[in-house]
Structures are given as structure tokens and as C-alpha cells.
């Protein structure tokens, strides 16, 4: 597919995705994405995002808990 930002080609890759759901931040690993070869823009299929929401709302195991700093400019 073509990148909507820079019009370069994308390739399929497993990525780590930051995902906000109901006011909480989740980090999901091994998510299928299309990634631009030039600018790095990432694209996710709607079905993939639906699966992430279902994973979060269902029973799931947590592999790691992280501390995240929040800054304001």
C-alpha cells in the first residue's frame, strides 16, 4: 500500500502499539501493521484494532507494568 503521508511504499511488520482505551494507556506487543519505508507512519486494519479492544476488555494476562512520565509544554 502507499503511505498517505509521503506516498512511499509500506511493508507488513509486527510492532508495539500504544493504545488508549477508556482513559487508560495500554502497550500491546506483536501487532500487525503496515509501516512506511520512508517516514515510518503506521497503519492498522480496523479488525486489528477491534481485536485489541476485545483483548483489553476480556480476560488477559499482563506481561509487564511500566511507569510513564507525563509532561506538558
Helices and strands as residue ranges (DSSP letters): E 10-21, E 24-36, E 42-43, H 46-57
